Every structure is written in structure tokens, then in C-alpha cells.
Amino acid sequence: MEEYRHFIERCQQLIGAEYVFISDEDKKPFLTDWSKRYTGNAIAVLRPKNTQEISELVSLCHERNIAIVPQGGNTGLCGGATPQDKGISVVISTSRLNQIREIDVDNATITLDAGVILAHAQEVALSAGKLFPLSLAAEGSCTIGGNLGTNAGGVQVLRYGNMRDLTLGIEVVTPTGSILNGLRGLRKDNTGYSLKDLYIGSEGTLGIITAATLKLYPLPQSKTSSLVAIKDIGCAIKLIHQARESCNADLTAFELISTRALTLDLDKVKNLGSILDTPSGWVVLLEFSSMENEQQSRNQLEAFLGKALELDLISDAVIASSIQQSGDLWSIREGIPEAQLKLGNIIKHDISLPISNIASFIEETEAKLKMLWPNMQTIIFGHVGDGNLHYNLAPLSPDLSKDIEERRSSINQLVHDQVYSYSGSFSAEHGIGQSKRDELPLRKGSIEIEIMRSIKKALDPKNLMNPGKVL
Ligand SMILES: Cc1cc2nc3c(=O)[nH]c(=O)nc-3n(C[C@H](O)[C@H](O)[C@H](O)COP(=O)(O)OP(=O)(O)OC[C@H]3O[C@@H](n4cnc5c(N)ncnc54)[C@H](O)[C@@H]3O)c2cc1C
């Protein structure tokens, strides 16, 4: 530590001593990831307040060869924001970069700092009579910078797209400390390579995103949600087409949930009644947003569900009759990631597949997994409207946690082999981070990996930006 005394003093001069954490106690919350799977080390956690301060800190790190781990809300699920154990690094937290820079209602854009919490960005848009549609269960803690770093998805990708689709411009501090100002609010801009697209999803390995200009949308006048029991997974896919083709309202979310996942928190589902007993073991939580009033939307939803019953796609449905009830349905869905933790050691997969392959994938993979290790259960839920499944595996009882852990690599291999045999991806939303880094070269073509390595080398030749992540 002594050898870094001058570096720490310089950081203190640049951003103020109270924003340079060096004690173990102060650093602790920043050194372990949300799932508690990864813990690392850093000589300091730095909390600058604006782009200029980040630029100065990054220049200093570049000069002293000190690695940097960008961190937003630390809700990432792949260990991307956690420093490694080895090497000398600092965490740069964006928690103080929390200014809303501009709302341009006519251009339907918001420009804001990267440390703004997602839920706050949604609230600010709402107060201007607009919608910022990115929505995910960690929205109370995750940041715009983290959403960009991981190209976050969530429940409304079906209608509005993921973070990449919602972004018009970004500001970045490059690995040498220069400030790249690309905060343009343009929907058309064909002026060479799209650098913003390079940084989105780069998980802090190419620079620190310090601000962004994002798209806003008209605020729907009404939203209706329904939980429906489907006859089988194939019916879920037919139901998406039916919803898109037969309703004026926008289908804004379509979540497939196994009843096993749904009933993890029995308290939350006690009022759902017979829907939990659906013989197929599958339900769909869907949401329509509309520019029409509540009653018109509800009529449309009822007509849609009536038609789905007639077509024998669904067997039962609960319609939320108030905003409160709709919120309750969504809180069950959003509570699943936490609720499953009580099952013991969980092996998580965040996969995507062509929608047409989902039913066969689920059926075949479960059978193969049971042959590999009968003492496991699947916990499946996800944004099936865009082909994204959280395909998680838990032991049949928590005391078998050690046994499932011992099988982690063979289980991962089996699931990922299945994913690729069905033309899917083993990382749909959460990114690569540390958890999938070693497998990336095996799953992507060698040319793709070579190009990615060349880009990394060109932009960060000293490999100081989030080393050990992604590549
Ligand atoms: C309960 C729960 C539910 C979730 N649901 C979803 C979901 O539905 N969809 C989804 O996509 N994700 C989901 N996630 C994952 C996570 O919330 C997202 O990946 C989120 O975008 C991470 O934001 P963050 O601010 O917490 O980033 P962090 O965890 O702090 O960082 C994530 C990565 O981005 C990098 N990074 C952070 N800030 C910056 C920056 N300013 N510039 C450059 N790189 C940066 C980090 O280095 C790291 O590699 C969920 C997580 C939890 C805990």
C-alpha cells in the first residue's frame, strides 16, 4: 500500500479525500458482486462527481499503469463490476454522477449522467409526460452506465428494444483519459463507424461511459396485465403471434414462467387461485399498453383472451382489474430472482434462442439434464417474447447444494451445447464479465474473437480497462 501512497494522495487532490475509500470497511461493498460469487481486491474505490474528474483519474491511472474497474449499481450478474483478486486496480464508481443534463421534449430525448439510477431516469421522463421504457427488476439500484455497459434488456424489449435501441449518443472517457463527446440526439447519423455501438455492451473494457442521450416515448394512457395458463410451451409462441396480429394495443411484455418458479414465494401467489394448478406447468404474464382509456384496453384484452380460449391456447386467466393488482402480478415475476436463492446453490443461465426453437429446447434439455443428475430441478422464466430465457437449475433440496456445485461445469457445458445446437446464444442479457469469459472463445467464431481482441488492443493497449473481463 505504501508504494501507492503518492497515487492515493493524487486521487485525493483530484476528487477530495472523502471520495477516496481506502479502508477495508469502506471498500467492502464495492468488492463483492450482487450474487456474492465474486470478491476481488482494489487499492482504492474512487467516487468522482463528473466527467472531468473521471478523465483526470483515468489519465493518472494510465500514467501509473493502474487498472480500472468501472462500477455502477453493482447489480450485474457476471462479476463484470468486481475487481479481480490479482493485479493492482481501483474501482471507479459512478454513484456521484447523477445529474439530469437535459430533457428535450420536442426531440423526445433525455441526456443524463451515467450514474443516474434507472428508476430515477424513468421518474424524470414521467414528470415530463414521457416514457423511458427500459424496465428490469434491478431498476431501483442499477445505473444508466451499467445498463449501457451491459446493453441491458428487461421486460419491455419486445416493444421498445434493448439499451442499444434506446440510445442515440454517449459520452465516454477513453482508456487514456480523453473525453469522447458523442452526445448527439440524432435518429439518423451515418458518419462512419458507430462508436456508440462499440461501447454499448463492452462491459467497461473499452472506457467509462459518463453520459448518454436516450430516446423517450409517448406515455401510454393505459396498461392492462393478465396472467394466463397456457396449454403447453408451443401455445405460448402461438399466443405471441395472436396478440401481435389481433390487438391494436401494443404488446409490451410477454413473460413465460414455469409454475415452479411462480410459486417460489407462496405468500405472494396465495390469491391467484386455480391458475397455479394448470396441468402444463406454464403460465404467461403479458402486458398491453395502449393510447386508449383503461376500459377500452380492458375490453380488448378480454376479447383477445376469449379468442385464445377458443383456439385452445390457454386454459385459465387472471386479469388485473386495477393498477394495484397489475403491480402485484409484476412483483411476483420480479421477485423470482431473489426467491429462488432459498433453493440453495443455483446455476443460472441467461440464454436466447430463436422463438421457434424454444419448446423443443426446453423439452430436450430437461430430459438430458435429468440423465446427467436426477437430483435437480429447473427454474425457468424469462422474456420469451424476445427469445430470452433465464434457464436456472437448483438442487431438489438445499442440502444438495454442494453436489450441484461439483457438477457446475458439466451442467453448463450440457446447457450451452444444447443452446448452440438450437442456434442460440449463451449470453442474452447479462453479458460475459468473469463468469463466461473463458467460454466465449469456444462459442464465438475465431474471426469474431480476433476482431474483438484487435479492437481492445487498439483502444486499450495497456489492458487497463476492466482487465480479465469479457476477453
Ligand atoms: C434482481 C435482478 C434482476 C435483473 N434483471 C435483469 C433484466 O431483466 N435484464 C437485464 O439486462 N439485466 C438484468 N439484471 C442485471 C443487471 O441489473 C444489469 O446488467 C444492469 O444493466 C447492470 O447495471 P449496474 O449499474 O448495476 O452495472 P454494474 O453491475 O455496476 O456493472 C455491470 C458492467 O457494466 C460495466 N459498467 C458499469 N458502469 C459503467 C460505465 N459507466 N461505463 C462503462 N462500463 C460500465 C461494469 O464494469 C460491468 O462490467 C438483473 C439483476 C438483478 C440483480
The ligand as a Gaussian input file, in Angstrom:
#p B3LYP/6-31G(d) Opt

LIG

0 1
 C      -32.726000      -8.961000      -9.476000
 C      -32.029000      -8.647000     -10.769000
 C      -32.749000      -8.656000     -11.952000
 C      -32.119000      -8.359000     -13.165000
 N      -32.853000      -8.351000     -14.319000
 C      -32.258000      -8.018000     -15.474000
 C      -33.005000      -7.969000     -16.688000
 O      -34.200000      -8.248000     -16.724000
 N      -32.358000      -7.592000     -17.806000
 C      -31.019000      -7.277000     -17.818000
 O      -30.480000      -6.938000     -18.874000
 N      -30.288000      -7.343000     -16.684000
 C      -30.861000      -7.694000     -15.532000
 N      -30.118000      -7.740000     -14.382000
 C      -28.664000      -7.487000     -14.431000
 C      -28.242000      -6.033000     -14.121000
 O      -29.195000      -5.358000     -13.365000
 C      -27.981000      -5.291000     -15.429000
 O      -26.886000      -5.900000     -16.082000
 C      -27.666000      -3.799000     -15.244000
 O      -27.623000      -3.210000     -16.522000
 C      -26.362000      -3.534000     -14.524000
 O      -26.318000      -2.162000     -14.153000
 P      -25.373000      -1.692000     -12.953000
 O      -25.399000      -0.217000     -12.885000
 O      -25.712000      -2.403000     -11.706000
 O      -23.962000      -2.172000     -13.503000
 P      -22.747000      -2.849000     -12.730000
 O      -23.144000      -4.152000     -12.156000
 O      -22.136000      -1.883000     -11.807000
 O      -21.757000      -3.106000     -13.960000
 C      -22.080000      -4.036000     -14.965000
 C      -20.993000      -3.973000     -16.056000
 O      -21.022000      -2.708000     -16.699000
 C      -19.780000      -2.022000     -16.504000
 N      -20.104000      -0.614000     -16.242000
 C      -20.811000      -0.089000     -15.207000
 N      -20.905000       1.243000     -15.347000
 C      -20.231000       1.569000     -16.470000
 C      -19.958000       2.793000     -17.136000
 N      -20.393000       3.953000     -16.659000
 N      -19.239000       2.749000     -18.271000
 C      -18.772000       1.588000     -18.782000
 N      -18.995000       0.395000     -18.195000
 C      -19.726000       0.391000     -17.054000
 C      -19.100000      -2.702000     -15.343000
 O      -17.695000      -2.590000     -15.405000
 C      -19.583000      -4.134000     -15.512000
 O      -18.795000      -4.795000     -16.466000
 C      -30.729000      -8.056000     -13.165000
 C      -30.018000      -8.040000     -11.966000
 C      -30.646000      -8.339000     -10.782000
 C      -29.845000      -8.293000      -9.515000

